[in-house]
Amino acid sequence: MMKEHGPAFKKAVIELDKCPLCRGRAVTMGTFYELPCDRCNASGWVAAATGEALPLDELVTQLSLKLQAAHRQIEQLKNPRATGPGAQYQEGNRLGAGGSNYTGD
């Protein structure tokens, strides 16, 4: 079934890249002090495809999606899964009697 009108069901992720003017720092050097970067709305991020600054409401959403993805990746790296021949002994598969682990031995 095609969606014909209204907002999208899922928010589209826009690929972000560091601002080429401030190099992701969000500030540029003025004559005597640092100034907010005008090209990226002082965020340090621009759309990778166009190099344009995102509107602030869209930027907040995209940075939140990027942060959530980074948190998921950190959690996956914190809990490494066993691989190889011993992997079936490390995790319960609930195939044995009473839902216990069955290894086939």
Secondary structure, 3 states (H helix, E strand, C coil): CCCCCCCCCCCCCCCEEECCCCCCCCEEECCCCEEECCCCCCCCEEECCCCCCCCHHHHHHHHHHHHHHHHHHHHHHHCCCCCCCCHHHHCCCCCCHHHCCCCCC
